[in-house]
Amino acid sequence: MDAGRRRRCRTAGAARVRRGGAGGLWGDCRRWSPRRVCRRGRKRDTLTRLWNHDLRVSPWRGTAWGVVQAVNTFTHHEQNVRGADRAERNMLRAVTGGIDELDRGTLRTLSAVLDQPLAVAA
């Protein structure tokens, strides 16, 4: 395991995310349509379920690695798929580098929420 991954596994700033620290990154939700509010709520509920109860995520709960794992698990197994089947979309992301970009984006967002630099590979 590289040093950056070890550091992410020890980062215990996920409590701020659970307290709603990420809400500010989504903008002013008072201007959203009811449909958008409902979609965001379902996504939040699914991520919370993965965080607390899914065996692919819960071993790393409370760490930055757990946040990355929750977002990956949501994207690969829970998110709605349009225009292709899930397996095809996941394989395409693996080949084109979409998975790596998702991880980098997740770490950048978490770094902004925590107001703490995290190791993000270029």
N, C-alpha and C positions, 0 to 999 in steps of 0.2 A: 504494500500500500504506500503510495507516495505521500510526501509531507503535507501537500495541500488537502488531500483526502482525509488524512488523520486530523488536520485542523478543523475541517468541516464537520467531522464526526464529534468533535469536542465542543463546537460552538453551541452554546446553550442560550441563544437569543430567540429561539422560536416562541418563547412565552409572549414576547411582544407581538408576534404575528397572531397568536391565539387571542390576545386582548384586542385585536382589531387594528393593529398598527398599519396594516396594508391598505386600509380603507381610503386613505388619502391619495394613494396612487391611482385609484380608479376615477378620480374626479368628483364633481358634485352630483351625487346620486339623486338629488331632489329634482333635477332636470331630466331624468331618465323616464322613458316610457314604462308603463306597467309590465309590458312583455320583457323588457331588458332587466328590470328589477327581479322578475321571477326567474329568468335565466341565470342571472348572477347568484341568486339565492340557492338555486338547485346545484350550481357548480360549487358554491361554498359548502353546502350540506354534504355533497359527495366527497369533497376533499377532507372535510372534518371526519366523515365516516372512515375514509381510508387511513387518516392520521391516527385515529383512535382504535380501530378494530381490524384493519387488514393486515394479514401476516407478512405481506410484502413490504409494508411500510412501518408498522408499529415497533419493530425492534430498534429503529433509529429515531423514534419519537423524541422530541426535545433537542434535536441537533440540526445543523444546516443540511447534513446529508439526508436526514429524514424529510426535509422540505423538498429537496431535489427528487427523492424517491417518490414522494406523494404526487408531485406534478407529473413525473414520468408515468407512474401507474395510472393516473387519471387520463393522461393523453393516450396511452397505448391501449387501455382496457375499458374506459368509461365514456370518453368524449364521443359525441355524435359524429358519425361519418357520413359525408355526402359525396356522391360521385365515384366511389370505389368501395370495395369491401375493406374491413379493418386490417386483415393480414396484408393486403396489397399496400395500403397506406403506410403501415409500419415498416414493411420492407423498403418502400421508396424512401422513407425518412432515413433508414439505416444507410442506404447507398448514397444518398445526396448530402449527408451530413446534417440533416434536420434534427436528429437526436442530440448531437453535440451543441447545436445552436440553441435548442430548447434548454439544455443544462446551463449554458452560459447565460441565457436570458433569465432563468430562474435565480441563478446566483447573483446576477446584477440587481434584480429586483429585491432579493433578500438583503443584499448589502445596503441598498438605499433605505429599506425599512428599518434595519438595525442601526443605520448610520455608522457602519463599521466595515472596513475593507475586508473582503474575502478573496481568496486566491481564485482568479478566474483566468483560465488558459485562453490565450489569444486565438 
